[in-house]
Amino acid sequence: MKSNYQFSNICGTVYRQGNVLFTPDGNSLLSPVGNRVAVFDLINNKSRTLPFENRKNIAVIALSPDASLLLSVDDDGQAVLVHFRRGVVLHHINFKKAIRDAQFSPDGKYIAVTHDAHVQVWRTPNHLVREFAPFVLHRTYTGHHDEVLSIQWAPDSTCFVTTSRDMTARLFTLNSVEGFRPKTFAGHRDAVIGAYFSAKSKAIYTVSRDGAVFTWKAKTDQDMEIDEDEESAPPAAQKPSGVANTIAMTRWGIHERHYLTSHKPKLSARRSILHQIFSSISQEKITSVAISLSGEWLAFGARKLGQLLVWEWQSESYVLKQQGHYFDMNTLGYAPDGQTIATGGDDGKLKVWSIHSGFCFVTFSEHTAPVVDVTFAKQGSVLFSASLDGTVRAYDLVRYRNFRTFTSPSPVQFSALAVDPSGEVVAAGSTDSFEIFMWSVQTGKLLDVLSGHEAPISSLAFCPSGANQLASGSWDKTVRIWSVFGRSRAVESLTLPSDVLSVFDVRSSKQTNLIDGRKDISGGRKAGDRVSAANSTSTQAFTSMAYTADGTCILAGGNSKYVVLYDVREGVLVKMFQISENLSLDGTEEFLDSRKVNSAGINMDLIDDRGEASDLEDRMDTTLPGAVRGAGDLSARKYRQEVRTKCVRFSPTGRAWAAASTEGLLIYALDESLAFDPFDLTIDLTPQSVLEVLADRAYLKALVLAFRLNEKPIIQARV
């Protein structure tokens, strides 16, 4: 069996935090998803995830004007420069402070980033030349008295305007200009969150948090006379003759004031339309907005809901509307053709995703409690789900409706689900009565109740060969094999140890192999752990496993950052997959950073800093005492999600597998493509040139050239 599975895509999450942006052609949208970047093709209706990962959750992304370079900055200021078309990391840089905004200049030669109350401008590295220190600081700009929030370049790349929490905006020039002093745009009564140039740079628009929009234009002669006593006009000799310094030497003044929060705003028709769209696009707070270059599409990202929207304002219709699960993703199931995945979450919703496009095309919200298990019928047109609300529901994937609801005689919470190969009988196990209920799909009537377990039912499975057998696993450390359709009603009980993966032969009821995976999933130290990662295996265990399509291997995942693949016959580890390297999640670090421990011996990651947030809803503590959800403790002073895998499933085709993790729905597929990746190849580098260098007895140079050429016979000849 092949085991070269590589990360392919992430489907269950479309937006987490940071800014969304369009590509220069306006056909694709970039969205940060945790520590990865997802690209949504709005023309072909597809999505893909770039293969690189940041150290922590991404806070800012910026794309060069020619769409060749992508700058991705995480929460700590660690940035990576990526070749956007290939997804290859070119360079790393540490800005050493949190970055609020980063922008490429329109000519692509410079990158401006916020640096607390300062602004740094760096030269854009050449992605075609390998350099030791590619990032070169051009200049640091000062003047603001508080944190800088945004940067906007002028169309000619000669200057840029910045906004800050000090309620002002400032205009800076890229290079020194004689007689120029940085312009200050004051007058707002709240933090200025954005500033924009008009198409011909004749006006500047500033927007503050309280909804005030100011329009700044060049002062007229009458305004000059009024301000003559305050500031003398520059001499005529210093006025620029060309167009390059026109923006810098213009004396800007307030031309118009608009207040979007007033009851009767004085807005033009187009602005009034946009204001109505902004107020009705989503029920939750919008954290990021992007406008395509043509101005036809608007992209919105809502952090609280994990929602991503693309709206065409002229036709008032959605181009893209995607949302992940509001809470954790609990379970998943593959369709028989392997092209569709169904997921269930703590929010009570059931979502169906397309593997080809990566989009969710239908959402069912009939459940009123977390969905714990989903499975497809053999034909693939019927989807079953079990929930803690005490119902098992059947959905028609042709008409997209809930056509059958199964309930028990007394209210119970279901925890496991199984459908027989014919698709006519569905079984569900309960957590409180420890019983297994069986219904007829056609009539919806209860057929039988199987009792015998002494603890909650954790898993159910029908024999795929049609042997009329049902296997049930429970917390009482037993597996029972029921002959459900036979007259004898025989029950075979198998006792299991709790610390290993056991493999049994169903016909002989004997254990054929056992796998001790404690050391395989060990790793990852949480912020509150008192022991090292190598010794903290007490809380790490497998919670989900699945057979491969050919039955030769077992895929297992659980309370760990690893998903492991075992060989069933030999009982050995075949391959280990690390589902995430995001340090924002608890349990991904192998060693705790001593620099984050203060003088009192307390880890800085455990200190609650929500009171320093700027918005009231971000400062409020809405957690309940003692409330614990799937990943992390919400009653703790600071909530950090734990990296874990709640469910793993193998595709029926055997070419992919999926994991419902903290990061979302991760899909790993076989990588059989041969990528041509030349390393410093030039036209002059040929086998003949390598032989000529070797004839000159420059052995080290010949060896290096042979490695660059990467032809096995030549390398062996040199060695």
Phi, psi and omega in degrees: 000140178282142181232014182274059178278134180237154178300130184249309185197161173237124189249326190285353181225134182245339180199138178240302180198178180091192183254144173261151180209152177270154170287160182304327179280350178077006183269345183228156180233133179256134183221130175287132178234093184068238177257018177239171179236125178259141180243122181251117177276108185280346180273312182267000178058055179223160176223149176215160180241128180295143190286349184276163178227139170277168179291322181225185179301139184284133179256324184218139171231148179217139182241136180292158183299329179269007177059032178259331183238140177234126177256123181238122184241133180267187186295332182268358183093005175281126186236151174232140175257122190240141169285110192296319185290328182257343180073025182260134178285125181264311185215159175240149175207145178247112178281349172070002174213159178295136183255129178266332181202149176215136183219135170281145174291154181302331177274356176077009184269344185223156175234124178254130180229148175282145182219077186061241180272003181247172176229129178250137176243122182246150173284136180290125179296150176277117183283356179262352183237132177276123183232153179285315178236084188287328182275122179240124180285123179278311183190153174247129184251132180238169179144327178284152181255001178212184187297135177279133186257325184209161179225139176221124180277151171285155182301332182268003177065017180267342181206170179209157180243139182238152177237156188213169175287347179281014174069024178227163171236147183230146179251124180239152174259148180296313178245162181294135178238131182296129179082008182261135171238138182307130182277140178246127178256100183247162179135342178285156180251008177211175182300134179275119187259349180195150175218142187218146175268149171285174186299319181256015178060027177272347182214154176233133180248130177240139183235130178253170185291333181278006176091014179271131178241117180253139175252124182249130177224172180295139181289143177277176180297327178293320177293326178298320180292326179292320183269011185295325181286332183281318185208128181285146180287150179293151180298158181294333181291337183268354180288135184289144178268335181264187182270339189299320185255018181295317181295319183292321185270358178286138175269107188272144176215160181290124179260317180217153174232130176232141180235109185288342183269355180286162183288325180233077181291139178270087184238156174286175185296315182295317180293325178296320177297314179297323179296321178293323178294316182298326184278347184236009184285328182207154179276348181247173182294130178271125185258343181211140179226138176221145180240132179295162184296327179281346180081008183273327186246142175240132179249136181231141175234127179248115186290320185295319181271347187065042189250141178231124184231141170235120188241131173264109191286336181289315178268354181054052180223159180274130170272325178213134176215102184229145178208135176275187177290139183291322177248203184290152174269120188267322190210164177209161178209138178271143170286157182302330180275354178074010182258355184223142177232134175252137181232147176234143185228178178291344179280001179080008182259150177242118184244143179243125186246146175265127180292323184293315183264335183080011182254153172273123184252353175203143178229128177252130184235031181285332181289147179249008180214170182304139175274127187253339182202143176223150176202150178264151169287167186297326181284338177089357181265355180234135180239132180248147178217144177241142186223165176284355177280002177087019180231151169242125186243146177245131184242139176269116182275005173267314179259356179056061179214158176270104186263350180208140177231126182251133178228162179264161179301321175243146183298126177222166175253124182271143183233349182213156186213145177206147178234135181289162185301331180282343181079013182259344182232134177237139181235146180218139179256148185253162180259339184253324178266351178061030182245163178244125182253140180234132180234159171270130182290325184288317184261337182079008182272152178283123182269316186200158174234120182258125180235154182156331177287153182246013180207170180304144178281130183254335182203151177221148178201131173274152177292124184289342181277359180080031181274013178057040179238143178234126178256136180229135177248145186221167176289351178279014177064034177227152171241125180249135179250114185258136170266088195284329184255359180273163180286331185287335184054042184289145179230125178249127182250131179241126180268135186241144164284157187266348189257003183223166169267121183254142178241124184242151170268117186293324184291316182265351181058036179241149178281125183261335182196158173219147184235122177264105185254015183298318181285337183285326181261000178289146182134143182098115181251130179278163184295331182261005180289143178262353180240165182286169182293328182291336183252000184261065179256004184290326182262004183253126183205161175282134177240350180208143177210159182207144175282150171287171185297325180269356177077011182269341183226162177237132176256127185227143177209162182185222183279065182200166177273002182248146166241127189244152179240121183247148170275127186290315185289315184272337181072028183247160178283126179268311181202151179237131181246129173266116189285338181203146172244020183284114181285353174287341177270146180280129177106007179264338181279141175275328180227138177285145181275117181292342179289343179268005179261124182278186184293338179274001180080019182256135178290130182295335179290341181269357182272132182281120180242022181292336180293346179269001180291157185276328182264148183295320183291337176279337180275340184288139178260105183258011182284152179259144179297127177082002182281127181231125176254195189297319185233103178097167181253112182286345179275353178289164183294326176226133186261120175234128179291143177266143176282124181199163178240119183270335182203138175232141178217144177262142178292142177300336178281344180080004183260359181201161171215157185231153180224130174270103187240182177296328181283342183133203179269103181267132180242126177245132183230162178292133180254098181250005180279136178266108182269128176276110185238083181290148182237102179057044177271137176232172180293329183282349182274100180228165176303325179294321179293326177294320179294324178293320177294322179293324178295332177279004178065028171266079190292319181295317179295321179295322179293318179295317179295324178294322177294322179292322178289329174059046171248122190301315180300321181290321179296317179295324179293323180288322181289000000 
